[in-house]
Amino acid sequence: MKPDLSGLDPLDVNLATRTCVGDAIGRSAAMFPERVAIADRGEAITYRHLDDTAEALARSLHRIVGERQTPVTMLMGNSWRFFATYFACAKAALVAMPVNVTLAPADIEWIIADAASPVVVVDAAFAPILEGLLARLETVTTVIVVGDAPLASDHAAVVRFEDLATDAGAALAVLVEDRDTIQCLYTSGTTSRPKGVLVSHLSVLVASLTNALVMEHRWGSEPSVLLNVLPLFHTTALNTLCMPVLVTGGTVVLVGPFDPGVVLDNVEAHRVTHMMLLPMMWAAIVAEQSSAPRDVTSVRRAVYAMAPMSRELLARVDDAFANAAVILGSGQTEVVPATVMQWPEHQRTAPESWGPSVPTVRTDCLDLDGHTVPVGETGEIAYRGPHVASGYWSNRDANTAAFAHGWFHSGDIGHLDEHGVVWFTDRLKDIIKSGGENVSSVDVERVVSSAPGVLESVIVGVADEYWGEAVWAVVVPDGSLDPAAIPESVIAYAKAHLAGFQVPKRVLVADRLPKTATGKTRKHEVRDWVAKSTPTEPA
């Protein structure tokens, strides 16, 4: 059955019924126009101002670009203008393409060229990088500069963000289909060229509302206040943290580079209810809180992600934030996170698990033929549901592999228990095959990171004539032990807490670990460094 809509303009039907991310911020602005949407280091941006700016920029982008579903590159740091640009793209049926600004210029150039993006919105701080690339980026016809920065191009028009974002006029009315692409986020590319992940309006909004449900964001007179330190060009900050707050009328508090004192000051000043940090950040936070306590009683959710957290640190966070549920959230760019998330009770009953699926995601574990494995048996973790991305940009082979057997294949391995809780074992490529046994680097990292004198660790496999692969640990000291004593101490601790085949054969001490912008360890770089080490070489 279908309605007879022949008497209507298709655009009128679309406006009345569609799923559009740009409409979502308009709804929040209509309900809470004077409420602060974004507290941006001294600037209090109301929902009315955010939506008005996005509308003005949308009209300008529509005039400049014209063709719908065109990618708009965003070389932008964390600011309220990032959100205005993102929502403007959504309103204009364009594709927001935030790029990791910490990448090497050659990688940024490759991404813009791969997407054939004609428009770049760039913060003044990153304008010099872009200027050095423009001569080779022939597809770029317009550069929009946020702030004051001299930038010249022989072939691209250069305009000011402020001039475009104050364009007065009626709300833009263009066709936006539910499955139109709203964002393209390029994966980190730690083992190959980055892949552009295309995500629809429907996926982003379903994920936003699901995250709002599981994170207990409240629509009405008791809005959530989220503190965010993670980069907005990453799906965790953008889709998991901030979007659910903005579509439910809450406030996002942006702080600059991570500083535990600044974070805690903002928690107290803004009465923050939700925050997500990396394990190393939580360690710094609880240390700062113990030495200079702030009022953190407002925090209801203390979430960690990106890496395992030791039980000792979990207990310290739980003590410091007594009113908060301390939980782990998990997901990936290709399946708008969170896909699985612990319930508060899992910190007691299954603290090392990922938790169960969120309501709008189906999670299962598959064998090599795409069949579901029995409960408790290990397989590749796979997903179904509206969170799943539409696919990769211009990459047929990757799409064929990713969607085989009617599931999205994550590349993670693990199992489901009888309660539907997901237990992650490792990335498929990070399993170490040592002496005929499969060693989970994650399991070993969790133990080694808890050893005396260790701040953090990474476990990798090293080719070995006897073992096939030997388990090696690279650790960063916390300053409490002489670095020379750490290898022996770590191995002794590991022998007391791990099976013999899991115990590292060698421990190297490093000043730091190479990280992505979101705090994940670049294991391929660690492997390269370890491969150059010899048993007689000091780490």
N, C-alpha and C positions, 0 to 999 in steps of 0.2 A: 504494500500500500504506500502511495506517495501523494502528497497534497498537490493540488493544481495551483501553481504559482504563476501561471502564464500572464496574469494581469498585473504583475508586480515587476519593478525594476530589480534585477538580481542583486544590486548593491544594497537596496533597502532590506532585502531578506538577509543578506550577509551581515549587515550592521546589527540586525535584531537578534541574530542567533549564533554568532560566531564565537570561537574560542581564540582570543587574541590577547597576548601579553600586554600590549599597549592599552587595551581597555581595562585591564586589571588595576593599573595604577590610577586610571581615571576614576574607577569606582571608589578606591580608597580616598582620593582627593575630594570626591563629591560628598563622602560621608564625614571625613575628618579634615576639612580644608586647612585649618589653622594648627593642627597637630604637627609636631616636628617629625618629619619622615627620616631625616638624616642629620645627625650631629657630627659635623665635620671639622674637628679641631678649631672650635671657636665660632663656626658658622652653624646656625640653626635653620635648616632648610625645611619649610613646611611642605605638606603634600600639595597645596595649591601652587606654590612656587615650582616645585619639582615637575608637576604635571604641565603647568603653563610653559615651562622651558622645553620640556620634551615635545609638546605640541608645536611650538615655534620652530624647533630644530627639525621636526618631522616635515613640516611644510617646506623648509629650505632644502632638505635632502631630497624630497620628492621632486622639487623643481630642478635640482642639480642632476640627479641620477635618472629619474624617469622610469626606467625599466624595473619592474618589481623583482624581488628575490636577488637583487644585486648585493654582493658583499661589501660592507663598509668596514675597513680596517680601523681598529682602535688601539693606538699606541698610548695607553693611558695608565697612570697609577691610580691608587684608591682615592676617589673623591666623589662628591655628589654629582659632578658633571659626567662621570663615568655612567652613572645610572640614568641621567637625563639622555645621554647619547644612546644607551641600550634601549630605553623605552621609545625614543624617537624612531629608531630603526624598526621596532615592532609596529608602531603606528603607521609607518610608511610602507609596510610590506617588504622591507629590506632585511638583509641578514647582518646582524651584529657579529663582528669578528674580532674579539679582543685577542691581542697577541702578547705572549710572554715577553715583557720588556727587558728581562734579564738575559735573554738569549744573545748569542753573538750576532753582530750586524749581518753577517752572511746568512744566518738562519732566518732572521727576520725578513731579509730580502727574498729568500727562497719561498717563504710562506705567502708573502704578498703576491709574488709572481705566480705561484701555483694556483692561488685563488682568482687570479686576474682581477684583483680589486681595483676599481677606478677612483675610490675616495679613501683618504686616510685622515682620521681625526687624531691629532697628536698633541700631547702635553708639551709645553715649552721646554721642559727638562729633557725631552727625548727628540726635540726638533733637530739638534745637530746630527744625531744618528741617522734620522730619515734623510736629511739633506745630502748626506754622503752616499745614499742609495738611489736617490731620485733619478739620476741620469740614466740608470740601467732599468728603472721601473717604468717602461713605456706605457703600461696600462693605466698608470695613475694620472688622472686628469685634474683632480682637485685635492688640495691639502687644506684641512681646517685646523688652525692652530689655536689651542687653548692657552690663553695667557699671552704675555709679550715675549716674542722670540723672533729675531730676524731669520727669515728662511726664503731662499730664492730657488727658482726652478725654471729651466728653459721651456718646458712643455706643460707644466701643471699650474693651474690657477691657485694662488694662495690667498685664503680668506680667514677672517677672525671668527672664532667660535661665538664670541659675544655678539657680533653683528648678526649672525644667523639665528641665534637662540633667543632673540628679542623680536622676531618677526611677528607682528600682530596679525590676527585674522581668525577666521572661523576654524573650528576643529576639522582636521583633515579626514576626509571620508574616502577611503580606497578599499578595494576588495582584499580581504585577508582570509585565506582558507585555513581551516584547523590544522592541516598537515603541511602548511607552508613552513619553510625553515625560518626560525627566528635567530638561531646562533650557530656559528661554526667555530669550534674550539679545536685547535691542533694539539694532538697528543705530544707527550714530552720527547718522543723520538730518541730514547736512550739506546735502542739497538738498531734503528733504521731511520729513514726519513720520517718526519712527523706525518701523521694522517689527520686530515680535516674531518672532524666528527660533526655531522649535520643533525640538528635537533629541532623538532617542530614546536610550534606554539602549544599544541595539545600536550606534548611531553612535559614542557616546562611548567605549565599550569597545573597539570595533574600532580607532578612531583612537588610543586610548591604547596598545594593544599594537603597532600599526604604528609609532607614534612611538618606542616603547621599542626596537623593532627597528632603525630607521634611526639612532637616537641612541646605540645600543649601551649601553642600560641593562642591568644584569646582575642576574638573580635568583639569590640565593644568598649566598655569604660575601663578595662584593666589590660591595656596593651602590653605586649612583650617589649623588652628593651634588650637588643642584642649588641654585644661588643664584638667587633670584627678587626682582627689584625692580619688575616690571611689575604693574599692577592686576589683581586676581583677578576683577573683574567683566568682564574682557575675555577672549575665547576663547583668545588666545595664552598668557596666563599660566595660565589654568585648564585648558584642554584640551591644548595643545601641550606645555607645560612641566611642570606639576605633576602632573597625573593620571598620565602614564606612569611617573613616579617612584614615586608612592604605590601603584600597582597592581603594581609590581615590587619593593616592599620597600625603596626607597631613602629618603633624607632630603631634605626641602625646607628650605632655609635662607631665612627671610624677613628682609629688612632694610627699614628705614624709607625715608624720602625719599632719593632717589639722592644719594650722596656718594661720590666715587671713593675716598677714603681708607678710609671705612667698608666699602665693597665689598671692597677689596683686603685689609683686615684680616680680614674674614670668609672670604675665599677661603683665606687662609693658615691661619686658626684651625680651620676645618672641613674642610680638604683638599677643597675643592670640585672636582668633576670636570666639571660642565656649567654653562654660563651663557649667557643670551641678553640682549643689550643693544641699544639703538638706536645708530645711527652716532655721534650726538653724545656719547652716554655712552662709547662705545669711545674716542673722541678724548680725553675727560677721563681715562679709565682709563690709557691709554698715557702720557699726560703725567705723571700721578701716579706711575706705576710707574718712569718714567725718573728722577724726582727723589727718590723714596723707595722703592726696590725692596722687594717682598715675595716670599715663596716662592710662586710660582704654578705650580710644576711638576706639580701634581696635575690641572690642567685638561686634559681630553681633547677637549672640544668648546667652541669659542667661536663662538656663533651670533649673527648680526645679522639684523634684520628691519625692516619698516615703511618703509624709505627706502633709496635707493642709497648705497653707500659708495665713496669714491674709491679708486683703485688705491694711491695713496700711503698712505692710512689703512689699507687692507687689509694692506699690507706692514709697517706699523708694528705692527699687532695680531699679525701672524704672527711678527714678531721678538720681541715682548714675551712671547708665549705659545707658546714654541717646541715644547711637547709637544702642542699642541692643533691639531685640524683647524678651520680658520676657514671657516665655511660660511654660506650664505644660506638661510633658511627662508621659505616663502611659503604663503599660504592666505587664507581669509576665513571670517567667522562662519557663513555658510550651508553651507559644506563643511568640516566640522571639521578645522582645520589640524593638521599640515602636509599639504597635498595634493601639493605638489611640493617637493623639497629637493635641494640640490646634494650630490653626493658629494665627498669631500675633494679628489679630483683635478681637480674642475671649477674650483677657484680658480686652477689653472694653465692648463687647456684651454678653459674657458668661464666666466670670472669674472663676466661681466655677464649670465649666464643665470640662470633660476630653477632649473635642474637638471631631472631627470626626475621623473615621477610616483612617489609612494610605492607599495608593492606592492598596496594595496587601493583604489587610485583609478585610473580610466581618464581620461586627459586627451586632448582633441582640439581642433582649431580648426575652426569652422564658418562657412559663408557665411550670408547673410541668410535663405536657405531651409532652413537646418538641415543642409546637406550638408557633409561633411568636405572641407576644401580640401587641395590637394596639399602634400606636404612642402615646407617653405620658404616657402609662401605665407601671407599674413596673413589671419587670421579672428578671430572671437570665441572666446576660450578657454572651453571647456565641460567639465563633469565628469560622471562616472557612478561609482556605487559606494556602499557603506554609509556612507561619511563624509557623504554629502549629507543635509542637514536634511530633516525631514518636510514642511516648508513654513512659510509665514508665518501668524501668528495673525490670523484675521478679516480676510483680505485676498485675496479671490478673484482680482482682477485681477493682483496681483503674482505669485500662484502660477501663473496661466495663462501669463504671460510667462516666468517663470523656468524652467518645466519643459517648454516647447515642444519638440517633436521628440524627446522622450525623453532630453534632456540637461538638466543644470542650467546655465543661462547666467550667466556670472560678471560680465559687463559689462566685462571686461578684453579687450584685443586683443593678439595676438602670433602667433607661429608655432612649429611644431615642426621640429627639424632631423632629419637622417637617423638620429641616435642616440636619438631620442625625448626630447631635451632641449627644455624649454620656454623660449622667449625672449619676454619681456614687452615690449610696445611702449608701452602707456599704457592708462589707463582710457578707455573709449570716449568719455566726455564731456570728457576732457582733451586730446584730440588737437587741435592748432592747425592750421587750414587757412589757410596763408599763401602768397599768390601762386600758387595752384594746387598747392602741395605740402602733403603731410601732415607736420607736425612733431611728433615725440614729445617732450612736455615732459620726460619722464624722461631721454631721451638728452641733452637740453640741460642739465638739472639736474646730471647726472653730471659733465659737463665744467665747468660754471660753478662748481660746489662745489669743484673742484680748483684754481681760479684763485688766484693770489697775493692774500692779504688777505681771502679769503672763508672764513667758518666754515660757512655753509649757504646754500642758495638754493631758490627756487621759481620756476618758469616758468609764465606764463599768457599767454593770447591776449587781445588788446585790439582791439576793432572799429577798422578802419582803412579809409578810403575807397579807398586805392590797393591795399593788400595783401589786403583782405578782413578778415583778422586779422593783427595784428602781434605778433611774439614779444617779450615784455617779461620782464625778470628782476628779481626782488626778492631782494636779498642781505643777509645779516647779516655784518658785518665781524668778523674775528678779532683785531683790534687791532694787527696788524703794519704796516698802511698807514694813511695819512691817509684818512679816509672820503671826502674830496672827490676823491681820486685813484682810487678804486675803480671807478667806472663806466667810465672810459677804459681802465683796466687789464683789466677783465673783458672788454670788447669786443675788445681786442687779443688776449687769450688765446683767446677764442672763435673769432676769425677764423683763428687758427693751428691749431685743433683740430676745427672744424666746417665743414660746407658753408655756403655763403653764405646760403641761405634759412633755415638754422637759427640764425644769429647773432642775438642779441637786438638789437632796434632801440633799446631804451632799458633802462638799468639804474637801479633805485631802491635806495637803501640804507635799511634799517630796523634798529631796535634789536633786534627779535625777530620771529618768525613766530608767528601764532596756531596752536595745536596742540590736537589731541584728547588725551584722557588717556593714550593709548598712543603719543603722539609723532608722529602723522601730521599733516601740515600741512593746515589747513582752507583749501583753495584757494578756496572760494566767498568767504570773508572777504577773502582776498588780492585776488581779482578786484574785490570791492566797493571796497576801498581804492585799488587801481590806477585804477579807473574815475573816481575823484574827483580823481586827480592830473592836472596839466597839464604840458606840456613846460617851462614856466618855473618850476614850483613845486619847491622843494627837497624831497627825499624825507626 
